[in-house]
Amino acid sequence: MYGLIHAVLPGAYIIHPVQGLLDYPLAFAALGLAGALKKIPVVGVAVGIVGRFIASFLAGIIFFTTLSIDGVVASAVYNGAYLIPEFVITAIVIYVLLKRKLLHIYL
């Protein structure tokens, strides 16, 4: 739902319907994969971020760069530049919440 809302807000950049699907609803829906690994939430966060990376990476290669090694590297660097810090920050927050017993995960 967030991806759909984000797609219609100012600043969204959609040049093709498939790119719009990859960059917005599918990329943000992939974050939901984190819930599949409730027993190991930091790994779940990693899986969710990797899913989002794959969707945005594919959109970058297909629609914003060339299908060459330079395009692949450019898409990986661009998407990794914000998703790696997002993973690190989120993993730290989840870890601290778990250690302080502020995050109750019901299995």
C-alpha positions in Angstrom: 0.0 0.0 0.0 2.8 2.4 0.9 4.4 1.8 -2.6 1.1 2.8 -4.3 0.8 5.9 -2.2 4.4 6.8 -2.7 4.0 6.4 -6.5 1.3 9.1 -6.6 3.0 11.6 -4.3 5.1 14.5 -5.7 8.6 13.4 -6.5 7.6 10.0 -7.9 9.4 9.4 -11.2 7.6 6.9 -13.4 8.6 6.6 -17.1 6.9 3.3 -17.9 4.2 1.2 -16.2 6.6 -1.7 -15.6 9.2 0.6 -14.1 6.5 2.1 -11.9 5.5 -1.4 -10.7 9.1 -2.4 -10.0 10.1 0.8 -8.2 7.1 1.4 -6.1 4.5 -1.4 -5.2 6.8 -4.4 -5.8 9.9 -2.8 -4.2 8.0 -1.8 -1.0 6.0 -5.0 -0.9 9.3 -6.9 -0.9 10.0 -5.3 2.5 7.1 -7.4 3.8 9.4 -10.5 3.3 10.9 -9.5 6.6 7.8 -10.9 8.3 8.5 -14.3 7.0 11.5 -14.7 9.3 10.0 -13.6 12.6 12.2 -15.9 14.6 15.3 -14.2 13.3 14.2 -10.6 12.7 17.6 -9.1 11.7 17.9 -11.7 8.9 14.3 -10.9 8.0 15.2 -7.3 7.6 18.1 -8.3 5.3 15.8 -10.5 3.2 13.3 -7.6 2.9 16.0 -5.1 1.9 17.5 -7.6 -0.6 14.0 -8.0 -2.2 13.6 -4.3 -2.5 17.1 -4.0 -3.9 16.3 -6.6 -6.6 13.2 -4.8 -7.7 14.8 -1.4 -7.9 18.0 -2.8 -9.4 16.0 -4.4 -12.2 14.1 -1.2 -12.8 17.4 0.7 -12.9 19.0 -1.7 -15.4 16.0 -1.9 -17.7 14.8 1.7 -17.7 17.6 4.0 -16.4 20.9 2.6 -17.7 22.1 0.5 -20.5 22.1 -3.3 -20.6 25.9 -3.3 -20.2 28.3 -4.0 -17.3 28.5 -0.2 -16.7 24.7 -0.1 -16.4 24.6 -3.0 -14.0 27.3 -1.4 -11.8 25.6 2.0 -12.0 22.2 0.5 -10.9 23.9 -1.5 -8.1 25.8 1.5 -6.8 22.8 3.8 -6.9 20.4 1.4 -5.2 23.1 0.2 -2.7 23.9 3.7 -1.7 20.6 4.1 0.1 19.6 0.5 0.8 22.8 -0.5 2.6 22.5 2.4 5.1 18.8 1.6 5.4 19.6 -2.0 6.3 22.3 -1.0 8.8 20.0 1.5 10.6 17.0 -0.9 10.7 19.1 -3.8 11.8 20.6 -1.8 14.7 17.1 -0.6 15.7 15.7 -4.1 15.7 18.7 -5.5 17.6 18.4 -2.8 20.3 14.6 -3.3 20.6 15.2 -7.1 21.0 18.0 -6.7 23.6 15.9 -4.3 25.6 12.9 -6.6 25.3 10.8 -3.8 23.8 9.9 -5.8 20.7 7.6 -8.7 21.4 7.4 -11.2 18.6 4.6 -13.7 18.9 5.4 -16.9 17.2 
